[in-house]
Amino acid sequence: MVIYDLEALGGKRSARQELQYYREHDIRVKILDIPTTTIDYHDNPEISTMIMDTIMSTLDYVIDHEIERTHKKQIQGVDRIRDKPAWHNYGRPQVHLPDNYAEVMERWTRGEITAVAAMGLTGLSRTTFYRLSHQYKNGGLQA
């Protein structure tokens, strides 16, 4: 198989997975951007395998390094904003209970209306409705 560069296989992670697949199925990959992969080693095919192993190891390192660097930057960003007034607006906004929530929940728990009808009356999404209903039933939510 001949490809122009690793980006043809997708991002770094998918390229790593693709190369692993080709290796497991004994498919020789030539990457035109990496000249050492285009050389035919008829006398010693293990050299081609060694080159691909090196490329895959390098990809592993790069992927791990990028994940680590991204994680550090996220932590630094959160630490910088934590002591500022903007911290209170950080993250996903909390859902405010609709005014009719207690009434609708009582009707729903008594079986007078369906969950879909209750979602429509409260204007809550399915996930939010069930998350809040679980809290409501366990007494952790005051309407």
C-alpha positions as CSV (number, residue, x, y, z in Angstrom):
1,M,0.0,0.0,0.0
2,V,1.4,3.4,-0.9
3,I,0.2,6.6,0.8
4,Y,1.5,10.1,0.5
5,D,1.8,10.9,4.2
6,L,0.4,9.8,7.6
7,E,-2.4,12.4,7.4
8,A,-3.9,10.2,4.6
9,L,-4.7,7.7,7.3
10,G,-6.5,10.3,9.5
11,G,-5.1,12.0,12.6
12,K,-2.2,10.6,14.6
13,R,-4.4,8.3,16.6
14,S,-6.2,6.8,13.7
15,A,-3.0,6.6,11.7
16,R,-1.5,4.6,14.6
17,Q,-4.4,2.2,14.5
18,E,-4.3,1.8,10.7
19,L,-0.6,1.1,10.8
20,Q,-1.1,-1.5,13.5
21,Y,-3.9,-3.1,11.4
22,Y,-1.7,-3.3,8.3
23,R,1.2,-4.7,10.3
24,E,-1.0,-7.5,11.8
25,H,-2.3,-8.4,8.3
26,D,1.2,-8.3,6.7
27,I,0.4,-5.4,4.5
28,R,3.5,-3.5,3.5
29,V,3.0,0.3,3.7
30,K,5.1,2.8,1.9
31,I,4.8,6.4,3.0
32,L,6.1,8.7,0.4
33,D,6.8,11.4,3.0
34,I,9.0,9.0,4.9
35,P,11.6,7.8,2.3
36,T,13.0,4.9,4.5
37,T,9.6,3.2,4.1
38,T,9.8,3.2,0.3
39,I,13.0,1.3,0.1
40,D,12.6,-2.4,-0.7
41,Y,14.7,-4.6,1.5
42,H,14.3,-7.9,-0.4
43,D,17.2,-9.6,1.4
44,N,16.0,-8.6,4.9
45,P,12.2,-7.8,5.2
46,E,12.7,-7.4,9.0
47,I,14.2,-4.0,8.3
48,S,10.9,-2.8,6.9
49,T,9.1,-4.2,10.0
50,M,11.6,-2.4,12.2
51,I,11.1,0.9,10.4
52,M,7.3,0.6,10.8
53,D,7.8,-0.3,14.5
54,T,9.9,2.8,15.0
55,I,7.3,5.0,13.3
56,M,4.5,3.5,15.4
57,S,6.6,4.0,18.6
58,T,7.2,7.6,17.6
59,L,3.5,8.1,17.0
60,D,2.8,6.6,20.5
61,Y,5.2,9.0,22.0
62,V,3.8,12.0,20.1
63,I,0.2,11.1,21.0
64,D,1.0,10.6,24.7
65,H,3.1,13.8,24.8
66,E,0.2,15.8,23.2
67,I,-2.3,14.4,25.6
68,E,-0.1,15.2,28.6
69,R,0.6,18.7,27.3
70,T,-3.1,19.4,26.7
71,H,-4.0,18.2,30.1
72,K,-1.3,20.4,31.7
73,K,-2.6,23.5,29.8
74,Q,-6.2,22.8,30.9
75,I,-5.1,22.5,34.5
76,Q,-3.1,25.8,34.2
77,G,-6.1,27.5,32.6
78,V,-8.4,26.4,35.3
79,D,-6.0,27.4,38.0
80,R,-5.6,30.9,36.5
81,I,-9.3,31.5,36.4
82,R,-10.2,29.9,39.8
83,D,-9.4,33.0,41.8
84,K,-11.1,35.5,39.5
85,P,-14.7,36.5,39.3
86,A,-15.1,34.6,36.0
87,W,-14.8,31.4,37.9
88,H,-18.4,31.6,38.9
89,N,-19.4,31.5,35.3
90,Y,-17.0,28.7,34.4
91,G,-18.5,25.4,33.2
92,R,-21.9,24.4,32.1
93,P,-24.7,26.6,33.5
94,Q,-27.0,25.0,36.1
95,V,-30.5,24.1,35.0
96,H,-33.1,26.2,36.8
97,L,-36.3,24.3,37.7
98,P,-39.4,25.5,35.9
99,D,-42.1,27.1,38.1
100,N,-44.4,24.2,37.5
101,Y,-41.9,21.5,38.2
102,A,-43.3,20.3,41.5
103,E,-46.9,20.1,40.1
104,V,-45.8,18.2,37.0
105,M,-43.6,15.8,39.0
106,E,-46.5,15.0,41.3
107,R,-48.8,14.3,38.3
108,W,-46.1,12.2,36.6
109,T,-45.3,10.1,39.8
110,R,-49.1,9.5,40.3
111,G,-49.2,8.2,36.6
112,E,-51.6,10.9,35.4
113,I,-49.2,12.0,32.6
114,T,-46.5,10.3,30.7
115,A,-42.8,11.2,31.0
116,V,-42.9,12.7,27.5
117,A,-45.8,14.9,28.5
118,A,-44.0,16.0,31.7
119,M,-40.9,16.8,29.6
120,G,-43.1,19.0,27.3
121,L,-44.8,20.7,30.2
122,T,-41.5,21.5,32.0
123,G,-39.5,22.2,28.8
124,L,-36.7,19.9,30.0
125,S,-34.7,17.6,27.8
126,R,-35.0,13.9,28.3
127,T,-31.6,13.5,30.1
128,T,-32.2,16.5,32.3
129,F,-35.7,15.5,33.2
130,Y,-34.7,12.0,34.3
131,R,-31.6,13.3,36.2
132,L,-33.7,15.8,38.1
133,S,-36.6,13.3,38.6
134,H,-34.1,10.9,40.2
135,Q,-32.9,13.6,42.5
136,Y,-36.5,14.7,43.2
137,K,-37.6,11.1,44.1
138,N,-34.6,10.7,46.5
139,G,-35.4,13.9,48.3
140,G,-32.2,15.7,47.0
141,L,-34.1,18.2,45.0
142,Q,-36.5,20.8,46.4
143,A,-38.9,22.2,43.9
